[in-house]
């Protein structure tokens, strides 16, 4: 196998990136970290995910803290695919999302809002189903589009309930209906999702060496205080409804408790981190075009290399060093400019690699059909001697691959 060279893009500091607006504030939090704001506004377009990824990498590398621990939303929607990608990276970073009172979150923006570790929808939330400009080939093609459940799976994965999903898909694209507070409450748009609540309880309770019941008790008391603090003047003259006054996302994620009880360890996030990942292979065709296939089976052919990718970040560091361990079914030749440790008679190779802390780890090997074997291949990725992810592949022969392609046709 041969080393695959990956292009490393250096991050450039920028404060306004199209519709992803990043601003450093002249303020610090309790621990001395710089506060910043991050706003997603306007139409969600192709390329916005990459802008958000770059900004979050800069925030993580410098250990900045988001104001209110939230990403602000003020968007009229746009590309659902881009919104879902942005939602994935927001959830993996465990950031909250917030629509302020004078802001709005419409159409595809709901895919970003629901992705927040905590959601706080004080402003307008408008819903309708998507449209398409695609020309269907026939009725079967149209039915397959309608029956595609990937968007629904995304929403459910982020903790959306069936009421919210029905509200989106029962409204035609030419209409737009806005949620009232009761509907927002039922959809979980004033609170953390169940899974994220458990995550924060686990992390913060261990950090401050306190039981989870203590954290929940503090939050319950805070919720009661907010309700009681609403005066008759607030109700009758300001129109404040005490039933829809909630603790902030910072409080619901228990991050305020870290300032009250700044003791314990900072390592618990790693124990409960879910790192999104995918694997596959790239093929360069006769025209020089790169085609990507997200498969665990990889054909042993010329101009093919397998890859793996993990969404992973660390706070307050510029670079991350990981150890990659690749094991094949039989011995092979390993070619790389990097320092390699080869064992098991040539079946296994280990390399240590340092890369910028961009939030993405990715690597792979180019396959050589002259020397590389078919059969199972395992790639393990370690950071600080802890296994982060294991990838399992099956290297298949050219003949097997062609047979599979023929059968699919």
C-alpha positions in Angstrom: 0.0 0.0 0.0 1.1 3.6 -0.6 0.6 6.7 1.4 -2.2 9.0 0.3 -1.4 12.7 0.4 -4.2 14.8 1.8 -4.3 18.6 1.2 -4.3 20.5 4.5 -6.2 23.8 4.4 -4.9 26.4 6.8 -7.6 28.3 8.7 -7.6 32.0 8.2 -9.1 34.3 10.9 -12.2 36.0 9.5 -15.0 37.7 11.2 -17.8 37.8 8.6 -18.1 34.8 6.4 -21.1 35.2 4.1 -24.1 34.1 6.2 -22.0 32.6 9.0 -21.1 35.6 11.1 -18.4 35.2 13.8 -17.5 38.0 16.2 -15.0 38.2 19.0 -16.3 40.2 22.0 -14.3 42.2 24.5 -15.6 40.0 27.3 -14.4 36.9 29.2 -16.2 34.2 31.0 -15.6 33.1 34.6 -12.6 31.0 33.6 -11.0 33.8 31.5 -12.0 32.4 28.1 -12.8 34.9 25.4 -16.6 35.2 24.6 -17.6 35.1 20.9 -20.9 35.2 19.0 -21.8 33.0 16.1 -24.8 33.7 13.9 -26.2 31.8 10.9 -28.4 34.2 9.0 -30.0 34.7 5.6 -30.4 31.9 3.0 -28.6 28.6 3.7 -26.4 28.0 0.6 -23.9 25.5 -0.7 -20.6 26.2 1.1 -22.1 27.4 4.4 -21.3 24.1 6.1 -17.6 24.6 5.3 -17.7 28.1 6.6 -19.3 26.9 9.9 -16.8 24.1 10.1 -13.9 26.6 9.8 -15.4 28.9 12.4 -16.0 26.1 14.9 -12.4 24.9 14.3 -11.1 28.4 15.2 -13.3 28.4 18.3 -12.1 25.0 19.4 -8.4 25.7 18.7 -8.5 28.9 20.8 -10.9 27.6 23.4 -13.3 30.5 22.9 -16.7 30.3 24.5 -20.0 31.0 22.7 -22.1 33.7 24.3 -25.0 32.0 26.0 -23.3 28.8 24.8 -25.5 29.1 21.7 -25.4 29.6 18.0 -27.9 32.3 17.0 -30.2 31.6 14.1 -31.9 34.2 11.9 -32.6 32.4 8.6 -35.3 32.0 6.0 -34.1 28.5 5.1 -32.4 27.2 1.9 -30.7 23.9 1.1 -31.8 21.1 3.4 -28.6 19.0 2.7 -26.4 21.9 3.8 -28.6 22.6 6.8 -28.4 18.9 7.9 -24.6 18.9 7.5 -24.5 22.1 9.7 -26.8 20.4 12.2 -24.5 17.4 12.5 -21.4 19.5 13.3 -23.4 21.6 15.8 -24.6 18.5 17.6 -21.2 16.9 17.6 -19.9 20.0 19.3 -22.8 20.0 21.8 -23.6 23.7 21.1 -27.1 25.1 21.8 -29.1 26.9 19.1 -31.2 30.0 19.7 -33.8 32.1 17.8 -33.9 35.4 19.5 -37.2 37.3 19.9 -36.8 39.5 16.9 -35.3 36.7 14.7 -36.8 33.9 12.7 -36.0 30.3 11.7 -38.0 29.3 8.6 -38.1 26.3 6.3 -34.8 24.3 6.2 -33.6 26.3 9.2 -35.6 23.9 11.4 -32.9 21.2 10.6 -30.3 23.4 12.3 -32.5 24.5 15.2 -33.5 21.0 16.1 -29.8 20.0 16.1 -28.9 22.1 19.1 -27.8 20.4 22.3 -30.4 22.7 23.8 -32.9 24.7 21.7 -34.4 28.1 22.6 -36.9 29.3 20.0 -38.1 32.7 21.3 -38.6 34.1 17.8 -40.6 32.9 14.8 -40.3 29.3 13.6 -41.9 28.8 10.2 -42.5 25.3 8.8 -43.4 23.7 5.4 -42.2 20.8 3.4 -39.4 20.9 0.8 -39.8 21.3 -2.9 -37.7 19.9 -5.8 -36.9 21.0 -9.3 -35.9 17.5 -10.3 -37.8 16.0 -13.3 -38.9 12.5 -12.4 -38.4 9.8 -15.0 -41.6 7.9 -14.2 -44.1 7.3 -11.4 -41.8 4.8 -9.7 -39.0 7.5 -9.6 -41.5 10.0 -8.1 -42.6 7.5 -5.4 -39.1 6.7 -4.5 -38.4 10.4 -3.9 -41.6 10.7 -1.8 -40.8 7.6 0.2 -37.2 8.7 0.9 -37.0 8.9 4.7 -33.5 10.4 5.1 -34.7 13.8 6.3 -37.2 12.2 8.7 -34.4 10.0 10.0 -32.3 13.0 10.6 -35.0 14.8 12.5 -35.7 11.8 14.7 -32.0 11.3 15.3 -31.9 14.9 16.7 -34.8 14.2 19.0 -37.7 15.6 17.0 -41.1 14.2 17.9 -43.8 13.0 15.5 -45.9 16.2 15.9 -43.0 18.4 14.6 -42.3 16.0 11.7 -46.0 15.9 10.8 -46.2 19.7 11.0 -43.4 20.0 8.5 -44.5 17.3 6.0 -48.2 18.1 6.0 -47.7 21.7 4.9 -47.2 22.3 1.2 -44.2 24.4 0.2 -46.3 27.3 -1.1 -47.6 27.8 2.5 -45.8 28.7 5.7 -47.2 28.3 9.2 -45.6 29.6 12.3 -45.5 27.7 15.6 -47.1 29.1 18.7 -45.5 28.6 22.1 -47.5 25.5 22.9 -46.4 23.9 19.7 -42.8 24.9 20.3 -43.0 23.5 23.8 -44.4 20.1 22.6 -41.6 20.0 19.9 -38.9 20.5 22.5 -37.8 23.9 21.2 -37.4 25.4 24.7 -35.2 22.7 26.2 -32.5 20.1 25.8 -33.2 16.8 24.0 -33.4 13.8 26.2 -30.0 12.4 25.1 -28.2 15.7 25.4 -29.7 16.2 28.9 -28.2 12.9 29.9 -24.9 13.8 28.3 -24.6 17.1 30.2 -25.8 15.5 33.5 -23.1 12.9 33.2 -20.3 15.3 32.3 -21.1 18.1 34.8 -22.0 15.9 37.7 -18.6 14.2 37.4 -16.8 17.5 37.0 -18.1 19.1 40.1 -18.3 15.8 42.0 -22.0 16.1 42.7 -24.9 13.6 42.1 -27.2 14.2 39.1 -30.1 14.7 41.4 -28.3 17.8 42.7 -28.1 19.3 39.2 -31.7 18.5 38.5 -32.8 20.0 41.8 -30.9 23.2 41.1 -32.6 23.5 37.7 -36.0 22.8 39.1 -35.6 25.5 41.7 -34.4 27.9 39.0 -37.4 27.1 36.9 -39.7 27.8 39.8 -38.0 31.1 40.5 -38.5 32.3 36.9 -42.2 31.4 37.1 -42.6 33.3 40.4 -40.7 36.3 39.3 -43.3 37.1 36.6 -45.3 40.0 38.0 -48.9 41.0 37.2 -47.4 44.0 35.3 -45.4 41.6 33.1 -48.6 39.5 32.5 -51.1 42.2 31.7 -49.0 45.0 30.2 -46.1 43.1 28.6 -48.0 40.0 27.7 -45.5 37.7 29.4 -46.9 34.2 29.9 -45.1 32.6 32.9 -45.8 29.1 31.5 -43.3 29.8 28.7 -40.5 31.3 30.7 -37.7 28.7 30.9 -34.1 28.5 32.2 -31.5 29.5 29.7 -29.7 26.8 27.7 -26.5 27.5 29.7 -28.6 26.6 32.8 -30.3 23.6 31.1 -26.8 22.3 30.2 -25.7 22.9 33.8 -22.7 25.0 32.6 -23.6 27.6 35.2 -22.8 25.0 37.9 -19.2 24.8 36.7 -18.8 28.5 37.8 -20.4 27.8 41.2 -18.3 24.7 41.8 -15.1 24.9 39.7 -13.5 21.7 40.9 -13.1 18.2 39.5 -11.6 17.1 36.2 -11.9 18.3 32.6 -11.6 14.8 31.0 -15.2 13.5 31.2 -16.4 14.9 27.9 -14.1 12.4 26.1 -15.7 9.5 27.9 -19.2 10.4 26.6 -18.3 11.8 23.2 -20.0 10.5 20.1 -17.7 11.0 17.0 -19.5 10.8 13.7 -17.6 8.8 11.1 -17.8 7.3 7.7 -15.6 5.2 5.5 -15.3 4.2 1.8 -13.0 4.5 -1.2 -12.2 6.9 -4.0 -11.8 5.9 -7.7 -10.2 8.0 -10.4 -11.8 7.3 -13.7 -10.4 7.6 -17.2 -11.3 11.3 -17.4 -9.4 12.0 -14.2 -12.6 12.6 -12.2 -12.7 11.3 -8.6 -15.7 9.3 -7.7 -16.4 8.6 -4.0 -18.2 5.4 -2.7 -19.2 5.1 1.0 -18.8 1.3 1.2 -17.0 -1.1 3.5 -16.2 -3.4 0.5 -13.2 -2.0 -1.4 -12.2 -3.3 -4.9 -8.5 -4.2 -5.3 -7.9 -2.2 -8.4 -5.5 0.4 -9.8 -6.2 4.1 -8.9 -8.4 3.2 -5.9 -7.7 4.2 -2.3 -9.7 3.5 0.8 -10.3 6.3 3.3 -11.8 6.9 6.8 -13.1 10.1 8.3 -13.9 11.0 12.0 -15.5 14.2 13.2 -13.3 14.9 16.2 -12.1 18.0 18.0 -10.3 19.0 21.2 -10.6 22.3 23.1 -7.7 24.7 23.3 -5.1 22.9 21.1 -3.9 23.8 17.6 -2.9 20.3 16.6 -4.0 16.7 17.3 -1.8 13.7 17.2 -3.4 10.3 16.5 -2.1 6.8 16.0 -3.4 4.8 13.0 -3.1 1.0 13.1 -3.9 -0.9 9.9 -4.0 -4.7 9.7 -4.4 -6.8 6.6 -5.3 -10.5 6.0 -1.8 -11.2 4.6 1.6 -9.4 4.4 2.2 -6.6 1.9 4.7 -3.9 1.1 4.1 -0.5 2.8 5.4 2.7 1.1 5.3 6.1 2.9 7.5 9.1 3.6 6.2 8.8 7.2 7.8 6.8 10.0 6.2 3.4 10.0 6.3 0.6 12.5 5.6 -2.7 10.6 4.8 -5.9 12.4 3.1 -9.3 12.1 5.4 -10.1 9.2 4.1 -7.2 7.1 0.4 -7.6 7.9 0.3 -4.6 10.3 1.5 -1.0 10.0 1.4 1.8 12.6 1.9 5.5 12.0 1.7 8.5 14.3 0.3 11.6 12.5 -0.1 15.2 13.7 -2.7 17.4 12.0 -4.4 20.8 12.6 -7.3 20.7 15.0 -10.0 21.4 12.4 -12.6 19.0 13.7 -12.0 16.4 11.1 -9.5 13.5 11.0 -9.1 11.7 7.7 -6.6 9.4 6.1 -6.2 6.3 3.9 -3.9 4.1 1.8 -3.7 3.7 -2.0 -4.2 0.1 -3.0 -1.7 -1.8 -5.2 -3.3 -4.8 -6.9 0.2 -6.2 -7.6 1.2 -6.7 -3.9 -1.8 -6.1 -1.7 -4.0 -9.0 -0.6 -7.8 -9.4 -0.6 -9.7 -10.2 2.6 -10.5 -8.4 5.7 -8.8 -5.1 6.7 -9.1 -3.3 10.0 -8.1 0.3 10.8 -8.0 1.4 14.4 -7.5 5.1 15.3 -6.1 6.0 18.8 -5.8 9.4 20.5 -3.9 9.5 23.8 -3.7 5.7 23.7 -7.5 5.4 23.7 -9.4 3.8 20.8 -11.5 6.4 19.1 -12.9 4.4 16.2 -12.4 1.1 14.5 -13.1 0.7 10.8 -13.7 -2.7 9.2 -13.2 -3.2 5.4 -13.4 -6.1 3.0 -10.9 -5.9 0.2 -12.4 -7.8 -2.8 -10.9 -8.9 -6.1 -11.6 -7.1 -9.4 -13.6 -10.2 -10.5 -15.8 -10.1 -7.4 -16.4 -6.4 -7.9 -17.4 -6.8 -11.5 -19.7 -9.6 -10.6 -21.4 -7.5 -8.0 -21.8 -4.6 -10.4 -23.4 -6.9 -13.0 -25.8 -8.4 -10.5 -26.9 -4.9 -9.4 -27.8 -4.1 -13.0 
